[in-house]
Amino acid sequence: MTNDPTPTPITEADQAYYNQLDEDVTAGRVPTIGHGTSRDGSRISDTELDAILRGRPGLGQSHATGRGRSPRRQVRLPEHTDAALTAYIEKHGTTASAVIRDAVEAYLATA
């Protein structure tokens, strides 16, 4: 691993990709992936844009099964619990999966 501060030059193919992506985002053809932090309108770097478009890595990439996907569990919730969960995820800009995952981890940590 080098600590070379010199940026790698962008290739013509990369530039074409980012130009097209810029057009697609501006035209609204790229769906919103999630809710991020608000920005001041300044430009973001290519690295930040790649991270945004890449999204959250699968749990299995670095742990869980180690095969690129994580085990899946399905639960049934009472209507009042589901309504409370829906209200929570809308208020906090998160997903049901993230809330349930955090809740199970917190519960098991105290068990």
C-alpha positions in Angstrom: 0.0 0.0 0.0 1.5 3.3 -1.0 1.0 6.7 0.6 1.3 8.6 -2.7 -0.7 11.8 -2.4 -0.8 12.2 -6.2 -4.3 11.6 -7.4 -4.8 8.9 -10.1 -5.6 10.5 -13.4 -9.2 9.9 -14.5 -9.6 7.9 -17.7 -11.8 8.9 -20.6 -14.1 6.0 -19.8 -14.4 7.1 -16.2 -15.1 10.7 -17.3 -17.8 9.5 -19.7 -19.4 7.4 -16.9 -19.4 10.4 -14.5 -20.8 12.7 -17.2 -23.6 10.4 -17.9 -24.3 9.8 -14.2 -24.4 13.6 -13.7 -27.0 13.9 -16.5 -29.0 11.0 -15.1 -29.0 12.4 -11.5 -29.9 15.9 -12.7 -32.7 14.5 -14.9 -34.1 12.5 -11.9 -33.4 9.1 -13.5 -31.4 7.9 -10.5 -33.7 6.9 -7.7 -33.1 8.1 -4.1 -31.3 5.4 -2.2 -31.8 6.7 1.3 -31.6 9.7 3.4 -28.2 11.2 4.0 -27.0 14.2 5.8 -28.0 17.5 4.3 -25.3 19.4 2.4 -24.6 23.0 1.8 -24.8 22.7 -2.0 -21.1 22.3 -2.6 -19.8 19.7 -5.0 -19.1 16.2 -3.7 -16.0 14.3 -4.7 -16.1 11.3 -7.0 -15.2 9.1 -4.0 -18.2 10.4 -2.1 -20.5 9.9 -5.0 -19.3 6.3 -5.5 -19.9 5.6 -1.8 -23.4 7.1 -2.0 -24.4 5.1 -5.1 -22.8 1.9 -3.7 -24.9 2.1 -0.6 -24.6 0.0 2.5 -22.4 -3.1 2.0 -24.1 -6.4 2.5 -23.6 -7.9 5.9 -22.0 -11.0 4.5 -19.2 -9.2 2.7 -17.0 -8.9 5.7 -18.7 -11.1 8.3 -22.0 -13.0 8.7 -21.8 -16.0 6.3 -18.7 -14.7 4.5 -20.4 -15.6 1.2 -21.6 -12.1 0.3 -25.0 -12.4 1.9 -26.3 -12.6 5.4 -28.9 -15.0 6.9 -32.5 -13.9 6.7 -35.2 -14.1 9.3 -38.8 -13.3 8.8 -41.1 -12.2 11.6 -44.8 -11.4 12.0 -45.7 -8.4 14.0 -49.0 -7.4 15.7 -50.6 -4.5 13.9 -49.8 -2.0 16.7 -46.1 -2.9 16.7 -46.0 -2.7 12.9 -47.6 0.7 13.0 -45.2 1.9 15.6 -42.2 0.6 13.6 -43.5 2.3 10.4 -43.8 5.6 12.3 -40.3 5.2 13.7 -38.6 4.5 10.4 -40.4 7.4 8.7 -39.4 9.8 11.5 -35.8 8.6 11.6 -35.2 8.0 7.9 -34.1 4.4 8.4 -35.4 1.0 7.4 -37.3 -1.7 9.2 -34.5 -4.1 8.7 -32.0 -1.8 10.4 -34.3 -1.2 13.3 -35.1 -4.9 13.8 -31.4 -5.8 13.4 -30.4 -3.2 16.1 -33.2 -4.3 18.4 -32.2 -8.0 18.2 -28.5 -7.2 18.7 -29.3 -5.0 21.8 -31.6 -7.7 23.2 -29.1 -10.5 22.8 -26.3 -8.3 24.3 -28.3 -8.2 27.6 -29.5 -11.9 27.5 
